[in-house]
Amino acid sequence: MESTTSEDKKTCSSSVDVEQEFDPAAKFGSRLLTDKEEVFNHNAWDNVEWDDEQEQYALAQVERHASSPVPEELRDQYHANPADYWNKFYHINENRFFKDRNWLRLEFPELFRTLTPTAGSKRIFEVGCGAGNTMFPLLQENQNPELFIYGADYSSTAVDVVKSNPSYDESKCRAFVWDLTSSSIPDDIEPESLDFVVLIFVLSALHPDTWKQAVANVHKMLKPGGVVLLRDYGRHDLAQLRFKAGRMLDKNFYIRGDGTRVYFFTSEELESMFTARREGGDSPMFEVQQNAVDRRLIVNRSKKLKMYRVWLQCKFKKL
Ligand SMILES: C[S@@+](CC[C@H](N)C(=O)[O-])C[C@H]1O[C@@H](n2cnc3c(N)ncnc32)[C@H](O)[C@@H]1O
């Protein structure tokens, strides 16, 4: 376990973390560890069963976090203007953690199918777009004259980073500042007009009290049959377990060294958020197309370190 990382190093490692989460090398499920003796023979293993030792370690770490939470008088400051911390993050990192995401094509092929010349009118909205890590790979490959991609982030610095990308072209895409938890959808977007909403490591940055509003906004913007594509942190991921004392804001909700917030979900939590009843109706908002746990063991072969990653990947279709 990476338990020796200093707090300071962890502060800057949040961007490194992001980098790692966002670029797993291969499609989930492709390499299975059947013989424990072979663990250090490859860099990564999929679908890894946790043994008792790892389960106990996870529970002990979370208990330790709960015994030294963020002091109450400091908590409100992190919730007051959360976008400010992301502004600082993008000010420092700009688009340096922008990387080709090979996994995007493998995990979300439906996005790439919209790029073909015959796909017809398609609208994609990347919310919490950061540096545009989904928008730009799609735009660069696009052959569909009727595709339009929106990107929004509540960090104005992130939006500036997107707008300064050489591939940014307002005839094909538009980026703007918007808070996913606000009480209304963006002016730029008509209700029921989107084919896809992409939420990659975004819901985890929200306060749990705002999840309901966020999902209602996404629901309102999608066409019936439109799909949410989501990837985010899973419960007891390495990034959770390695938090030090004084970082827990609430159960499974933490503040990183750079002031950005992060929640670690279970699949059940995500499913119940998206399949909740629509307001004023009996039917659920979304149906589940995919709700997968990606448990990956990343191995540092030279240091003989084992790092257990847990990511969740979901596809929810608007009913
Ligand atoms: C971990 S980063 C992920 C960035 C991007 N999705 C990617 O895949 O590279 C989380 C992003 O969500 C944005 N964010 C967090 N809360 C938000 C909110 N309430 N509304 C809009 N954006 C938000 C942050 O500013 C940040 O850019």
The ligand as an SDF file (V2000), in Angstrom:
LIG
                    3D

 27 29  0  0  0  0  0  0  0  0999 V2000
  -11.8520   15.2080  -11.3750 C   0  0  0  0  0  0  0  0  0  0  0  0
  -12.2030   16.5000  -12.4740 S   0  0  0  0  0  0  0  0  0  0  0  0
  -12.6680   15.6530  -13.9350 C   0  0  0  0  0  0  0  0  0  0  0  0
  -12.5600   16.5030  -15.1700 C   0  0  0  0  0  0  0  0  0  0  0  0
  -13.0460   15.8640  -16.4670 C   0  0  0  0  0  0  0  0  0  0  0  0
  -14.3550   15.2910  -16.3700 N   0  0  0  0  0  0  0  0  0  0  0  0
  -12.0890   14.8400  -16.9640 C   0  0  0  0  0  0  0  0  0  0  0  0
  -12.5280   13.7330  -17.1620 O   0  0  0  0  0  0  0  0  0  0  0  0
  -10.9250   15.1400  -17.1700 O   0  0  0  0  0  0  0  0  0  0  0  0
  -13.7740   17.0930  -11.8370 C   0  0  0  0  0  0  0  0  0  0  0  0
  -14.3020   18.2690  -12.6130 C   0  0  0  0  0  0  0  0  0  0  0  0
  -15.6430   18.5400  -12.2390 O   0  0  0  0  0  0  0  0  0  0  0  0
  -15.8130   19.9270  -12.1050 C   0  0  0  0  0  0  0  0  0  0  0  0
  -16.9560   20.1190  -11.2040 N   0  0  0  0  0  0  0  0  0  0  0  0
  -17.0350   19.7560   -9.9200 C   0  0  0  0  0  0  0  0  0  0  0  0
  -18.2310   20.0920   -9.4090 N   0  0  0  0  0  0  0  0  0  0  0  0
  -18.9380   20.6700  -10.4270 C   0  0  0  0  0  0  0  0  0  0  0  0
  -20.2360   21.2250  -10.5290 C   0  0  0  0  0  0  0  0  0  0  0  0
  -21.0380   21.2720   -9.4810 N   0  0  0  0  0  0  0  0  0  0  0  0
  -20.6350   21.7190  -11.7170 N   0  0  0  0  0  0  0  0  0  0  0  0
  -19.7880   21.6920  -12.7980 C   0  0  0  0  0  0  0  0  0  0  0  0
  -18.5560   21.1980  -12.7510 N   0  0  0  0  0  0  0  0  0  0  0  0
  -18.1270   20.6810  -11.5810 C   0  0  0  0  0  0  0  0  0  0  0  0
  -14.4790   20.4100  -11.5510 C   0  0  0  0  0  0  0  0  0  0  0  0
  -14.2690   21.7890  -11.7560 O   0  0  0  0  0  0  0  0  0  0  0  0
  -13.5240   19.5510  -12.3480 C   0  0  0  0  0  0  0  0  0  0  0  0
  -13.1910   20.1410  -13.5870 O   0  0  0  0  0  0  0  0  0  0  0  0
  1  2  1  0
  2  3  1  0
  2 10  1  0
  3  4  1  0
  4  5  1  0
  5  6  1  0
  5  7  1  0
  7  8  2  0
  7  9  1  0
 10 11  1  0
 11 12  1  0
 11 26  1  0
 12 13  1  0
 13 14  1  0
 13 24  1  0
 14 15  1  0
 14 23  1  0
 15 16  2  0
 16 17  1  0
 17 18  1  0
 17 23  2  0
 18 19  1  0
 18 20  2  0
 20 21  1  0
 21 22  2  0
 22 23  1  0
 24 25  1  0
 24 26  1  0
 26 27  1  0
M  CHG  2   2   1   9  -1
M  END
$$$$
